[in-house]
């Protein structure tokens, strides 16, 4: 019987092996792997391609500096990158290298075909060349220009900041200008070809409308490349050699084009925004000249920034994925990367955010939910999953509807590669399930013999919800979903997104006798210090000294009764705001601070953040503070504790001021203590 599965072809850019890949480089491959796993779990026949771009002057020079031949150098680097993908459990179907004999032969055939049909011609080129970028620039394109004493241009810097030098050589050119109108028409008739769509506007305004120039596609100043078959002193330049990998990997021009016929055109080609021009302008034009279909979508993601700038070994703001995986586990790293990057935009990696995500999302919210569920099923149901029945408690329907909504929204978001939003959708179900425990209070039901059916229904609903959650996170996390299934007594082999339903919970399965935490809680300060210490060049000491001096100055200026209501306000950057942790807390007790007319002392239950004491200078607006007991408020939960009038204050209460009157921000009673305010 013929295979009737729908096909799906996804590609990463092929990576230039001039150095070790960092966490920013790894983002693209993990994102593509997430899509590939998502599609496979939905019943697709997936082909997932990644690889290395191994030719060029930079490789030649790098090899020479290490006393190796270029082939020896790239062999070692390719092995290193393959090992990294193995560590990250990348499920690629093929790893292509541009030094592969099959690729070299295909590139030579295609070059000669384009030459024969007049799309490539021989000419001469003079321009400012960046070896690091492997790209020519005109003088007007340079970010910085150097002049001699007579005003003559003698050098400069590319937009990337890399040095350029004047190069003049004979070169073969591709007639890009011939296809400019076609490309513009293609963009207009395929408005979703480049995602996010803002990138298409950039390409049109910055490159096509000013006039598309013909592109140099061969070099004679180095030899490490694919020789032009009819003119061997030329080697094929990167923008033909490397780009063609997406079709040569499928066997295009070979004796067996079965994979090419099955999977081309690509469904998604994912690249970083820095190379979107080459993939959205040069690549479609080359394909059109060959008479081939265009990829269905080119997705250009943003950069993973560190210290508000692109990761770079030279600036000392790099962290390597192996370091994080060794210490925190693969699932934590994959989850963070997919959660931290907003759709199409830049994301910001900070050690604080990384550790907090692991603690709050994984250890507290998901990990504790699993631990509590397994423990209660063992305690109340003799360790066996009860039959799932709906409508036994008044809260069942809402949990079931939340699960159905989350599944539907998650699928829509994953289809659009909104990874962060899809994960946020899953955590809505995590939060709703935790709330369901608080609503149903199974520990009370267990004391009432007449409530045994309700207790069983609650246990079944918790297990069913965890089963859905584990399945939805399975494209991102490779271990935790299987562990959740195992602890619930479910078969990990049944993990599948296709046809996922809340109601499909097997009954009678034996949960594990004692669950083990799948995400241990971390010591924030210790782990932040560790990550900062792993940067290539840490500016930790300098940064901390400045922060300590600033904090000392601020502390000296603060009156013991001065609070959030009286401190000066100033603008902060968004990345600073993101570090503020807002949590719901319930007021358990409140009284006056002796000797301080302005201050009230609050005892609050912040859920998983524990009981804490906060002092606030709002006494004059609450003459009967006992009336606040039982109210739920919002606190800033990650402020460093400080002493006020000899008392420790562990946070800050949110309040509002109008016409000189201050009131606490009271929130609805149904919000769970400790829940995060987003």
VENWO-V446433 format. One record per helix or strand. SS is the DSSP state (~ for helix, > for strand). FROM is the first residue (numbers start at 1). TO is the last residue. Records with the same first field share a line. If there is no record, write none. Layout:
SS = FROM-TO / FROM-TO
This chain:
> = 7-11 / 15-16 / 45-53 / 94-97 / 120-130 / 135-137 / 144-147 / 153-157 / 163-174 / 194-195 / 215-216 / 218-219 / 226-227 / 235-236 / 268-272 / 298-301 / 304-306 / 309-310 / 347-349 / 384-384 / 510-510 / 582-593 / 596-605 / 611-616 / 632-636 / 642-644 / 647-649 / 652-653 / 655-658 / 661-664 / 666-667 / 676-676
~ = 23-41 / 57-65 / 70-87 / 101-116 / 139-141 / 176-189 / 198-208 / 238-241 / 245-248 / 258-263 / 273-289 / 313-315 / 321-328 / 330-340 / 351-380 / 396-415 / 419-440 / 442-445 / 449-473 / 480-487 / 492-494 / 524-533 / 540-557 / 574-577 / 607-609 / 619-621 / 625-628
